[in-house]
Amino acid sequence: MPRELIEILQENNTVRIERIVSRGQNSPKEFWYDQDENEWVILLKGSAVLLFKDKNKIVKMKVGDYIKIPAHKKHRVEETSKIEDTIWLCVFY
């Protein structure tokens, strides 16, 4: 899969729910997400590694793991599984 698949499942003025499918994708070098919204994400399949800029905190995620990422908390995706799809369910609010 050359690019992530991002599908918006539901959205309104205050909430957006996305399904993201990754396979081996990661954030570009020196790129950090700096989102205006809070994000709650659960990993439904696969595995992933997130890196948070403050304190270089690494979070390894497996199926069933979830995390809340506050607005403007800089983070990046260090890796996703290369051997199977990684499926994220993300709620932005």
N, C-alpha and C positions, 0 to 999 in steps of 0.2 A: 504494500500500500504506500504510494508515494507521499500522500498527505493525510492528515487527520480528517476524519469525517465528523462534522459538527451538525447536529440536528436540533433545532429549537422545538421542544415538545409543547410548551405552553408559555405564554407571556402576557403581561398586562403592564400597567404603569409602574408597578412596584416590584414585581417578581418576574424572573425569567428562568425556566427550567430547560437545561440542555442535556443531550446525550452526546458524548464524545467518544469516538472509537480511535484508538492509537495503535500503532504497531511499530515500535522502534523509534518513534519520533521523540524529539527533545527540543528544548528552547535553544535558539541560536546563541552562540558564545556572547557573553556580555549583555544579553537581553534579560530584562527583569519585568515581569508583570507588575503594574502599579494601577490597580483597578479602583474605580470610584465606588464600586459596590462591595458589600460583604459577599462572601462565597462560602457555601457549604457544599462539600463534595464527598461522595462515597464511591469506592471502587467496587464495581459489580463483577469484574472479571479481570484476570491478568495481574500485573504488578507495575509499580512505578516508584520513582524516587523524586521527591521534591527538595529543593534547596531554598532556604529563607535567607535573605541578605543580612539581616541583623544577626550577629553571632554565628553566621555560617551554619545555621541549624539544618541538619539533614533529616528528612522524614521518609522512611521506607514504608510503602503501602502495599498491602496484599488484599485479596478479596474480603470484603466486609469492613475494611478500615475506612474511617471517615474523619474529616477535619474541617474546622471552620477557619477560614482565612479572612481576617478583618480587612475592610477597605484600606487601601494604600499600604498594605503590608507587602513589601517587595519580595517576590518569589519567582522561581523558575522550575521547569520540569527538567530534571537532570537525565532521566531515562524512563522508557517504558519497555515492556517486554518485546523482544524481537521474535519470539517463537510462537506467540499467541496474541490475539487481540486483547488490548486493555480497554475496558469499557468503564467510563466515568459517568456518573449522574451528578450534574452540577446545578445547584440552586443559587441564583444571584438575586440579592435583595438589598 
